[in-house]
């Protein structure tokens, strides 16, 4: 038995590295402040990644990121997944032995969120990456800078397809029927009667003549 496969969805994925320079200065940002990236093109849309070191979760400051759709969707919505993880420098000694933890409390160096965007400037919501004090003890920050890898995956629109196997195609032969009948009369192919008009003979077909006049039905 043969096996066939087809794509129910298609997706575009882009990975971007964001370097936060001057981290200590960003710690002064307020709870509602964020820093946007330059626009990113993924899956036919423009996006921005926003950063804050001041997201409050359970009374603790968290370093967090979110994804923002810049233009309105062409259809009902745009479905996307957004994943972030800190990039440890090769020279990082991690002398404090601190593991980063996500907002659920589990040991995990990455965090992600999925969201269906319905309008322009809509946000995925914040993705808490790690507690601020844990980041500062992790050895990831080097010379007041650290880098985060962000992956954006967007479900793209498959082209509309039409299955033709079970679709009856309209019959168009009738449009040229008069032409075909004319060729039969001209060539005399399959003629079964001869008409004599003014001394001139014409080959014809009884069935065609009968359909035009009851005189020829006999």
C-alpha positions in Angstrom: 0.0 0.0 0.0 1.4 3.4 -1.0 1.9 6.2 1.5 1.6 9.8 0.5 2.2 13.0 2.5 1.5 16.7 2.2 2.0 19.8 4.3 -0.9 21.0 6.4 1.2 24.1 7.4 4.3 25.8 6.3 6.6 27.9 8.5 9.4 30.4 8.3 12.0 30.6 11.0 14.7 33.2 11.7 17.3 33.3 14.5 18.6 36.7 15.7 21.3 37.5 18.2 20.7 40.5 20.3 23.5 42.0 22.3 22.6 44.2 25.3 25.3 46.7 25.8 25.5 48.8 28.9 23.4 46.4 31.0 24.0 48.2 34.2 22.4 51.4 32.8 19.3 49.4 31.6 18.7 48.4 35.2 17.3 51.9 35.8 14.4 51.3 33.4 10.9 51.4 34.9 8.5 48.6 35.0 6.6 49.8 31.9 9.7 50.7 29.9 11.2 48.6 27.1 13.9 48.9 24.4 12.8 47.8 20.9 15.1 46.2 18.3 15.3 47.2 14.7 12.5 45.7 12.5 12.9 42.1 11.6 11.4 40.4 8.5 10.1 36.9 9.1 7.3 35.0 7.3 6.3 38.0 5.2 5.8 40.3 8.2 7.8 42.9 10.1 8.5 42.3 13.8 10.3 43.9 16.7 11.8 42.3 19.8 11.5 44.3 23.0 13.8 44.0 26.0 13.3 44.9 29.7 15.3 44.0 32.8 12.5 45.2 35.0 9.6 42.8 34.6 8.2 42.0 38.1 7.2 38.4 38.7 6.3 37.4 42.3 8.1 40.4 43.7 11.4 39.7 41.8 12.9 41.6 38.8 13.2 39.5 35.7 15.0 40.0 32.4 12.3 39.5 29.8 11.7 39.8 26.0 8.6 40.0 23.9 7.7 39.9 20.2 5.6 42.6 18.5 3.9 42.5 15.1 4.3 45.8 13.4 1.7 45.6 10.6 -1.9 44.2 10.5 -2.3 40.6 9.4 -3.4 40.0 5.9 -5.9 37.3 7.2 -7.6 36.7 10.5 -4.3 36.3 12.4 -0.6 35.5 12.2 0.5 32.6 14.4 4.0 32.7 15.7 6.3 31.2 18.3 9.0 33.2 20.1 11.9 31.5 22.0 14.8 33.1 23.8 18.0 31.8 25.4 21.1 33.6 26.8 24.4 32.9 25.0 27.2 32.0 27.4 30.5 33.5 26.4 33.3 30.9 25.7 35.4 32.6 28.5 32.6 32.5 31.0 33.8 30.7 34.1 30.4 30.6 35.8 32.3 30.8 39.1 29.2 31.2 41.2 27.7 28.0 39.7 24.4 29.7 39.2 21.9 28.1 36.9 19.3 30.3 35.2 15.8 29.4 36.0 12.6 30.2 34.0 9.5 31.6 35.5 8.2 28.2 36.5 11.2 27.6 38.7 12.7 24.8 36.6 16.3 24.7 35.5 16.1 25.9 31.9 18.3 28.3 30.0 15.5 29.2 27.5 11.9 30.4 27.6 9.3 30.6 24.9 5.7 31.7 24.1 3.3 31.1 21.2 0.7 33.7 20.2 -1.9 34.4 17.5 -1.5 38.1 16.4 -4.7 39.7 15.2 -3.7 43.4 14.8 -0.8 45.8 14.2 1.4 46.6 17.2 0.1 43.6 19.1 2.5 41.9 21.5 3.1 38.3 22.4 3.3 39.1 26.0 6.5 39.1 28.0 8.7 36.0 28.1 10.5 36.0 31.5 14.0 34.7 30.7 15.7 34.7 34.1 15.8 36.6 37.4 17.9 39.7 37.2 20.1 38.7 40.1 20.6 35.2 38.7 21.8 36.7 35.4 24.3 38.9 37.2 25.8 35.9 39.0 25.8 33.5 36.1 29.0 34.8 34.4 27.0 35.5 31.2 27.5 39.3 31.5 30.9 40.2 30.3 32.2 43.8 30.2 28.6 45.0 31.1 27.2 43.2 28.0 25.3 40.0 27.3 23.8 38.3 24.3 20.5 36.6 23.8 19.5 34.3 21.0 15.9 34.8 19.8 14.1 32.5 17.5 11.0 33.6 15.7 8.8 31.0 13.9 5.9 32.2 11.8 3.2 30.0 10.3 3.0 31.1 6.7 0.0 31.0 4.3 -0.2 28.0 2.0 -1.5 28.8 -1.5 -5.1 27.9 -2.0 -5.4 24.6 -3.9 -8.3 23.1 -5.8 -8.6 19.3 -6.1 -9.6 18.6 -9.7 -9.8 14.8 -9.6 -13.5 14.7 -8.7 -14.5 18.0 -10.3 -16.5 17.6 -13.6 -15.2 19.9 -16.3 -17.8 21.7 -18.3 -18.5 20.1 -21.7 -17.6 22.6 -24.5 -18.2 20.4 -27.5 -21.6 21.9 -28.3 -19.9 25.2 -29.1 -18.3 23.7 -32.2 -21.2 21.3 -33.1 -22.3 23.5 -36.0 -18.8 23.5 -37.4 -18.6 19.7 -37.3 -21.9 19.2 -38.9 -20.9 21.6 -41.7 -17.8 19.6 -42.3 -19.9 16.4 -42.7 -22.1 18.1 -45.2 -19.2 19.6 -47.1 -17.2 16.3 -47.3 -20.2 14.0 -47.7 -18.7 11.6 -45.0 -21.3 9.0 -44.0 -24.0 10.4 -46.3 -27.0 8.2 -46.9 -29.1 10.2 -49.3 -28.6 12.4 -52.3 -30.6 15.5 -53.0 -30.9 17.0 -56.5 -31.6 20.7 -56.7 -31.7 22.5 -60.1 -29.8 19.6 -61.6 -27.1 19.7 -59.0 -26.5 16.7 -56.6 -25.8 17.1 -52.9 -24.8 14.4 -50.5 -26.8 14.6 -47.2 -27.7 12.6 -44.0 -31.3 11.5 -43.4 -31.0 12.0 -39.6 -29.9 15.6 -40.0 -32.5 16.4 -42.6 -35.3 14.7 -40.4 -34.2 16.8 -37.4 -34.8 20.0 -39.5 -38.0 19.1 -41.3 -40.7 16.4 -40.8 -40.9 15.9 -44.6 -37.7 13.8 -44.4 -38.9 11.6 -41.5 -40.4 8.9 -43.7 
